[in-house]
Amino acid sequence: AVRAGRVGSGLRVLDASWYPPKERNARQEFKERHIPGASFFDIEECRDKSSPYDFMLPSESHFADYVGRLGVSNNTHVVVYDGDEVGTFYAPRAWWMFRAFGHKEVSVLNGGFKNWVKEGHPVTAEVSQPTPAVFKARLNRALVKTFEEMVQNVSSIKFQVVDSRPEGRFRGTELDQGNGGLESGHIPGAVNIPFHSFLSETGHEKSIEEIQEIFRAKKVDLSKPLTATCRKGVTACQIALAAFLCGKQDVAVYDGSWSEWFHRAPPHYKVSEVK
């Protein structure tokens, strides 16, 4: 996480906000006000559009081309933020995407845009045109898990699985409100840590000590392999970020998450308390 500072030439700030279309319009809000010098990172554009699942990782060339147009080269320090009310929601997904494509110099703005505004930092409606840059992307497969690897892990248990969805959806007691006809439930053997757990009431990341305690309480061992999952691969990235702050840099994300699992896994691989 980063504190507010001067936006230099070696730094690119990206607004990675996304909201349900009926609630808020991220692109419109960006046009009205954003951090000076920031560009809009559109998660709807920077994804695999051929996939039946939302927000799946794009190809290396698609990602490289997209972030290059935003003025990001392999030497750029990227800072991502979003304008969600909780403080940080979609920004960790963009942070993880950069890391998955081999970019290490990437940070999340602690507290998000909400706190940036609250603390009185400058905002602007002026949209800057970044100078296009060349970005070379190389997918780090260790940070991404596929459906097949997740299925295999149910019996082999090679890595721990943490699910960041709300407890009711994880347990199967609460309906999934989203579209796509998903029923609630979880992957066998997964542990539930709702992503909100890692955020303070103000929307900042909790302290490293508090984060470590949350993992310990759920018997998640940060010294062993760990994969994060959620509904569509977004809030799972909050698990990866929280572990990263504790020094664990190799948390993988199951990109398809429950959206894919629900549609593809055999019935006995979908655990629910409601039958």
N, C-alpha and C positions, 0 to 999 in steps of 0.2 A: 504494500500500500504506500501511497505517496502523500506528501503534504503539498499544500499550495506553493507554487514557486513561479519563477519567470519562465515563460514558454520560449525556449531557445530554438535555434535552427535544427539541432540534432534531436529535437523532441517533436513528436506528433501526438496530438490529443484527439481521441476519437470518441464520439458519442454513440454508444451501442444500444440505445434505448429501443425497446419493443413493447407494445401494449396490445391487448385484445382490441381489434378494430372498433368495436362498439364503445369502448371506454375512452381511449385517448389516441391521438395521431402523433406518433413519434417524430416523423419527418417534419410535420407542420410545426410542432413545438420547437424542434431544432432551429427551424427558420426564424422563429420569433425570438428565441434566446438560447444561447449556448456559451460555453467558455470561449473567450477570444482565441481565434486561430484554430479552433477545433473543426474536424470534418465529421460528417455523418457516416457511421459504419452500419450499413443496412444488412441485417441478418437475414432478411428475405431475399436479398440479391446474392449474398456470399454464402451459398449453400448448394447442395446437390438437388437441382430442380427435377431430376428424373426419378428421384426416390419417392415412394408413396408415403414416406414418413417426413415429418416436419424437421427443418433445420439440420439435416444431415450434413456432414462435412463435405465441402466441394472438393474437386480434384486439385492437385498441386498447382496446375497451370491456371485454373480458375481463381484460386486464392491469390497466387502471385500477381496475376493481372489486376485483380480487384484492389489489393492493398497498394500495389505500385501506383495505381491511379490516384490513390489517396496520399501519395507522397511518402510512402513508407519504403525505405530500402533496408537491407540486412544490417545496416549500421545505425538505424534509427531507434531511439528509445520511444516506445509507444506507451501512452497512458490511456486507459479506457475508463469510461464512466457511463452511468445511465441515470435517468431522471425518476426512477421508480420511488414511490412513497416509502418503501421499506429501507431505502438507502442504496442498496445494490442488488440488482436482480439479473439483468442480462449481461452486464459488464464482465463477470467471471467467465461466461461462455466465450466472449471475444478473446479474453486473456488466454484461455485454454487453447483456442483455435490457433493463435499465434505460436504458442509453445508446441502444439502438435505439429505445426509446420516448420519447426526448428528454430523459431525466434525466441531468444532468451531475454532480450531487453524489453520486457513488457510488464507494466504495473497496473494495478487497479486503484482508482482514486478512492481513498478511504472516506466513507460517509456519502459518497456520490454527489450528484448535482444538487440534491436537496440541501445538503449541509454546506456546499460551496456557496449557495445563495444565502443561506441562513447566516453564514459567517461574514457576509458582506463583500465577497470577492466579485470582481467585474464580470458582467455578462454582456453579450452583444447580439444584434440581429444581423450583423454584417457577415456574409458568407465569403470566406476566403477561398481562393483557388490555389490549392497546393501545386507545386511543381512536380509533375510525374516523376517517379523514381523506378529503379529496377529492383525487384524483389525476387530472390530465388527461394522457392519452397521445397523442402524435403520432408515428407511425412514421417514422423517418428512413430512407428507402429506400436511401440511399447506404451504409448499414452492413449491408445484407442483399442477398445475391445469390440469384437464382432458378436453377432448372435451365436455363431457356432462355438466360439470360445466360451461364451457364457453358459451354453448348454453343457459343454464338456465339464465346466467347473462345478456344476451341480453335484456330479459324482466324484470328480477328482479333488475338489476343494483345494486348488492350487493358490487361490487368492481370496481374501476377504471381500465381501460385497456390502457396501453401505448405500442405502436408498434415502434420498433427501426429501421425499414427498411428505405431505402432512400425515400424521399418524393414522387418521381414519381411512385415508385412501390406501395406505400401506397395509393396514389390517383387513381392509375390505368392508369396513363398517360404514364408510361414507361414500356416497355416489361420486363418480367422476363427472364434474360439471362440463367438461370440455366436449368438443365435437369428436367424432371418430368412433363412437360406440364402444368406448372402453369400459370394462367393468373394473372395479377396484381389486386390489390384491398385490402380491409381491412374488419375487423370485425366491425359490427355496433356499434357505440358509442366509438370506440377506438380513442385515441389521438396519434398523430405522433411526436416522438422525435428521429430523426436519431441518432444512437449511436455515430457517429463522433462528435456530439455536445458536448459531455463530455470530449473530448480529446483536448489538446492544440496542436499548430502547431508542437511542438517537439515530440508529442506522449505521454506526461504525462497527468495524470488526472488533470482536471481543479480544481481550489480551491473550497472549500465547499461553499463559498459565491456565486461563479459563478454557481455552480451546482444547488443550491437552487433557484437562479434567473431563470435558464432554466426551472425548474419544475413550478415555479410561473407563468412565461410567458405563459405556456401552460395550466394554471389553474389546475395543478395536485396537490392535497392536500396530502402531505406526512404524515399527521396525520390520514389519512383514508386508508382502505384496497386498495392494488394496485397489479395488475398482469401485468407482462411484456410478450410481444409476439414479434415474428419477422418472419423469413422465416422457420427456422428449429430449433429454440430453442437455438441458439448460441449467437447472438448479444443482444438478450433480457436480457441476463445475465449482460450486461453492464449497463442496466437500474437498475437492482437489486444492482449492485456494487455501482453505483453513489448514489442511495438512501441510501445504507448501510453507505457510507462515511458521509452522513448527519444525521446518527443516526437511520435510519429506517431499522431494521433488518429482517422484515417479508414480503418482496416483494416475491410474488409467480411467477413462470415462467410457461407459458403454453407450455408444452414440445413439443407437436405436431406442435404448431404454424401454420402459414399460409399453410404450406405443407399439413397438415392434414385437416385444416379447408376448404381449397379449394376443396379437394376431398370428404369431408363428409357433409358440411353444405348445407342447401337448398339454391337455387339461390337468394332468397330475403335477405339472410343473408350474401351476398357478395357484399359489397359496392364498386362501381367503377364509376369514372367520364366518363369512356369510355363505350359507349353502342353500 
